[in-house]
Amino acid sequence: MTGTTEPFGARLRRAMDERGPLCVGIDPHASLLAEWGLSDDVAGLERFSRTVVEAVAGRVAVLKPQSAFFERFGSRGVAILETSVREAREAGALVVMDAKRGDIGSTMAAYAESFLHRDAPLFSDALTVSPYLGYGSLKPAVELARRNGAGLFVLALTSNPEGGEVQHAVRADGRNVGATMLAHLAAENAGEEPLGSFGAVVGATLGDLSSYDLAVNGPLLAPGIGAQGATPADLPRVFGGAVGNVVPNVSRGVLRHGPDVTALRAAADRFAEEIRAAVASA
Ligand SMILES: O=C(O)c1cc(=O)[nH]c(=O)n1[C@@H]1O[C@H](COP(=O)(O)O)[C@@H](O)[C@H]1O
């Protein structure tokens, strides 16, 4: 299969192999707009996003716009998000929309239509979703993603210290909630080659995860490198044998080098090289 009907997992595997697995976040924090000498308004947002796309969309596998920073500006911010998604995809990057959606099934279907329907203005290659209304509540998103060659990243073991109170909670069967989400994803991706389209979010900050079965036959989006303290060198220790399926995300660690396009590119290239070396050493 070719084009957008080819499953996300296959497209992602190819992009990771060709470009390396780095995912750069487009996170236009107000503080970064200020550091870049931009105004905290729609014009500043547009300049910021355009610059990031121009700098890295032609060289990294994945760009991950964080929707909240665009929604902050209302409909005009969302219009810029639409443009960023389109331009990043045109430049050859896959786009993971970081909107962390999650709701009861019927409403989840509408969220899925917003990001995973090919005719939607915000159609993205994949979407981050929260399974904490129950993994089954995500079913409409799973089904629409499958039909459209898109993917999901399900929050399983998040990078923030507060996540443990939910994700480490132990169920009656002795398995914790995060591990349960990983097991659902492994079932979703069973038999898919070269890689399933349903990934987990697993923080790079979490230390040794050897008690978890990370072999979900899908990508593992790993935020936490850079500003949250993890480094590329941590990846083999944290992810063990699953490190080859890890998509490490760096947002502020790259973005703080802007607004100069060359400096942003150089920062992304440095992370990409450190990640390549770390994965190769595993
Ligand atoms: O889903 C995510 O991307 C995500 C999950 C998670 O567990 N932790 C986490 O930091 N993120 C996102 O990853 C990005 C991390 O940004 P930096 O800390 O600046 O690299 C932000 O956009 C977060 O919203």
PDBQT file of the ligand as one rigid body, heavy atoms in Angstrom, charges set to zero:
ROOT
HETATM    1  O1  LIG A 301       2.140  12.751  25.318  1.00  0.00    +0.000 OA
HETATM    2  C1  LIG A 301       3.151  13.431  25.434  1.00  0.00    +0.000 C 
HETATM    3  O2  LIG A 301       3.744  13.855  24.451  1.00  0.00    +0.000 OA
HETATM    4  C2  LIG A 301       3.726  13.611  26.777  1.00  0.00    +0.000 A 
HETATM    5  C3  LIG A 301       3.509  12.581  27.665  1.00  0.00    +0.000 A 
HETATM    6  C4  LIG A 301       4.222  12.546  28.865  1.00  0.00    +0.000 A 
HETATM    7  O3  LIG A 301       4.159  11.591  29.615  1.00  0.00    +0.000 OA
HETATM    8  N1  LIG A 301       5.073  13.578  29.156  1.00  0.00    +0.000 N 
HETATM    9  C5  LIG A 301       5.249  14.642  28.308  1.00  0.00    +0.000 A 
HETATM   10  O4  LIG A 301       6.062  15.514  28.625  1.00  0.00    +0.000 OA
HETATM   11  N2  LIG A 301       4.526  14.699  27.134  1.00  0.00    +0.000 N 
HETATM   12  C6  LIG A 301       4.644  15.874  26.230  1.00  0.00    +0.000 C 
HETATM   13  O5  LIG A 301       5.974  15.897  25.694  1.00  0.00    +0.000 OA
HETATM   14  C7  LIG A 301       6.448  17.243  25.616  1.00  0.00    +0.000 C 
HETATM   15  C8  LIG A 301       7.695  17.362  26.474  1.00  0.00    +0.000 C 
HETATM   16  O6  LIG A 301       8.261  18.613  26.323  1.00  0.00    +0.000 OA
HETATM   17  P1  LIG A 301       9.732  18.980  26.873  1.00  0.00    +0.000 P 
HETATM   18  O7  LIG A 301       9.758  18.618  28.305  1.00  0.00    +0.000 OA
HETATM   19  O8  LIG A 301       9.822  20.458  26.622  1.00  0.00    +0.000 OA
HETATM   20  O9  LIG A 301      10.716  18.198  26.032  1.00  0.00    +0.000 OA
HETATM   21  C9  LIG A 301       5.296  18.133  26.034  1.00  0.00    +0.000 C 
HETATM   22  O10 LIG A 301       4.585  18.508  24.862  1.00  0.00    +0.000 OA
HETATM   23  C10 LIG A 301       4.433  17.237  26.894  1.00  0.00    +0.000 C 
HETATM   24  O11 LIG A 301       3.072  17.583  26.835  1.00  0.00    +0.000 OA
ENDROOT
TORSDOF 0
